[in-house]
C-alpha cells in the first residue's frame, strides 16, 4: 500500500449527510478546514431502487489546489451496485481551496456518500438479495 503522507496530502475526514449543503469538515488535529461549496447528490440507480438497496459508499477524493476533485475512488462499500453513482456525484463536488502558508494545495479527503431509499420505496428495504445498510468504518488518524 502506498504511503499517503509521502504525497504531501492533507488528510481530512468528512462526514456528509445526503441532505447536507455546504459542509465544513476538520479532523481532530490542527489541519486546515475543508469546506464543500458545491454539493451534488447521487442519482439513485433505478435497479437499486427496485431491489431495495440501501447503503454507504466511502470514497477517497484527491482535491486539487483549485478545489475541484481530481481523482475519486471507492475505499469501502457493502453494495457495489451503488458505487458508480457515488463516484459520479463525488467527482462533481467542489471545495474551497485549502491554503497552507498562503499557497493553495492538494488535499486527500475521505467522505461517505449515503443512499437511503425514498419514503415511497421504503417497503422494498430488506428484501431478499437487497443491500442492507451497514455503517462505514470510522476513520483512524
N, C-alpha and C positions, 0 to 999 in steps of 0.2 A: 504494500500500500504506500502510495506516495506521501511524503511529508507536506502537509498543508502550510506549515509555518515557513518552510523554505521558499514558498512562493510570495512571501511578504503580504499575504492577505490578512485582513482583519476578520476575526470570527465573531459573528453576532447571531444570536439565536432569536428568531422571530416566531411569535405565535399569533397567527392571523385567523380570525374567525371569518367564515364565509361571508358574513354580512358586514364586515368592517369596511370602513372607508380608509381615510388617511391613517396610517399606523406609525407609531413611534415605538421603536424597539431598542433595547440595550441589554446586554448581558450583565451579570453581577460584577464584572470587573470595571475598569476605568476606560474602556474602549469607547470610541465615538458613537453617538446615537445615529441610527439609520432611520430615515423617515420615508415611508412609501407615499408617493404623491399621485400615482396612477394605479388604481386597483381595477383589475379585470377579473370578473367572476368566471369560473369554469362553466363550460356548457356541458350539462349532464348528458352522457352518451345515451341515446334512445334505447339501446339494448339493455343498458344498466337500469334505466327507469322501469322497463318492462320486467326485468329479472328481480328487481327489488334490491339492487346493490347499494350499500352504504359504506363509507369508509373515509380514511385519511390517507393522503399521499404526501410523504415528506420529500420535499425537493431541496436540492442544493443549488444555489444560484451564484454565479460569478457576476457581480455587478461591476460594470466598467466605471472608469473615472467620471464619465458623463452621467451616470445614474441609470443607464439602461442595462438590461440583462444581456450579458454577452454569451453566457452558457448556462444551461439548465440540465439537471439530471435527477432521476428518481434515486433516492438513497434508502427508502423504506416504503413498502406498500403491502397490504394484505389483499388487495383487489386490483390485479393487473388491468382489468377492463377500464379502470378509471385513470390510469397513468398518462395516456396520451392527452386527455382533456386537461389534466392538472398541469402538464408541461406547457401546453398551448397557452393557458391562462397566465401562468407564471412568467413566461417569456415576454408577455406584453406589459408586465408591471414596470413601473419606473420609480426611482428613488431619488431623493435629493443627494447630490454627490457628497461623499464623505471627504472631509478635508483634514489633512494632518499637516501641521505647520504651514497652513495656508494653501497647500497643494492638494488638488483632487486626486484621490487614489482609488484603486480597485478594492472591492470587499467580497468576502465569501459569506453567504447567508444561507441558513437553513430555515425553511418555512413549511408549515403544514398547509395543505390545500384540502379543505373539508367538503365531503359530499354527503348531505343529508337529504333524504327523499322529501319532496314537497308534500304537503298535507294530503293532497288528493291521491298520492301514491303510497302513503304510509302503510296501508294494508298489505302491501307487497313485501315489506321488510321481513326478513327472517324466512323467506321461502326456501324450500329445499334447493340447494345449489347457489343461492344468492350470497354475495359477500356481506358479512356481518361487521358491524362497527367494532373496531379494535383500537384502543388508544395507542398513539405512537409512542416510541421510546422517548424518554426525556433526554435533552442534550447534557453532555458531561464536558464542561470546560470551565 
